[in-house]
Amino acid sequence: MRTIRYILLLLCSILIFGLYGCGTKGDGAATVSQVVEDEKATAQEGEFEVSINVEQKGENLDVYATITYLGDQDQKTIYHGGSIFFFNVYQVGGDFEHIGGMEQPLLSTDLKKGEAHKVEFNHPGLTELKPGTYEFEAIADISIDDEKMVDTKLEVPVTTVVEID
């Protein structure tokens, strides 16, 4: 009988401390209520640097991507669809998902060397995100020659993860 009590006491202790340990955050992840001033991810592909930024602006999230030309010329013309970027948002382990689309007209943008060109992500769902962990992704989808679009196509993805309370 004493052994059974001891085992039950041990199991209860493990459950209590186990549940308490699972419920605490010790990973230092950024949250929307405590967003790091610049939650940013950056990638470079050839002469281009691409970044995604998630910042808190009051009660709202400010999500945008930038592309910067780093090559030898003073400026570079890039070609793209309706936007330079596809924006995607996924709730990690949840049911929210936004997969960005692209308008079809061919547009061009002149990038000055060393100057970041900013593209905002405006989606009404950003104000309604439930608490959880979200992956924000921007994919630069560009070409550097309007006559050889397929041969000069670049896709540069960047991703950052933000915890929302």
Disulfide bonds with the S-S distance in Angstrom:
none
